Amino acid sequence: MTNFKTVGTWWADKDIELVEIDGKVYALNGWNGEKHTDCWECVGEDKMEASEERYEITPITEEVEGEFETVGYEVI
């Protein structure tokens, strides 16, 4: 079910991971232990601008060989 790939970090804060989900790049921000609550789409020519719309992005995990791995994301 892999619908994502990690593509780097946000230019203004290297602690914010960027992932491409279904062809769009999102900044994962505001982790509350369950989901990222303050995410945005990276827009503009170089993906260095934040969209005005905010998203909640939840990782989808599966147990693989006794460890949980992220296999996808749900964007709300």
N, C-alpha and C positions, 0 to 999 in steps of 0.2 A: 504494500500500500504506500510505498514511498512517493510522496508528492512534493518533496522539498529537497533543497540542498543549502548548506551553509555557504555564504558568499563573502563574509568578512565582518567588520565592525563599523559602527556609525562613526563618521569622520570627527564629530565633536565630542564623543565619549566612547572610548575604546572598550568600555564595559558593556555596551549595548550591541548584542549580536544581530547580524543581518542574515535573514534566510529568504530564499526564493521559494515561494509556495504557489504552485499552479501558475508559474510564469510571472508572478509579481513579487517584488522585493519588499519585505517588511522589516522594521526595526522592532526587536523584542524587548519591551521595557515594562517595568512594574511587576515583577514576579512576586506572587503572594503565596507561593508554595503549591499552588494548583494550576495557575494559568498566568499569562502575562496580561495585565489589565490596562496598560496605557501604551498600546502599539500604534504605529503609523506606517503607511505605505511610503516608500522612498520614491520620490518622483523627480522629474527634471532630467536634463540631458545626461548628467553623470550620477543620477540617483542620490544627490546630495541635499535635496529639499524634502521636508516632511509634509505629507498631506495634511489638510485641515481636519479630515475625518479621523477619528480614533477607533481602534479595534481591540477586541479581546481575543487572544490567541491561546488555545489550549493544546499542549502536546498530547499526542496519542502514543501510548507506550505499549510494548509487548514484552513478555518475559522471554529472554533468549539465553539458554544455558545458565539459568539461575540469576541473571541480571536483567534489569529493565532497560530497554533501549527505546529511544524515540523513533517511531516509524512513520510519523506524519504529524500534521497540525490541522486543527479546526479553527477557521477564522470566523469570528462573529462581529 
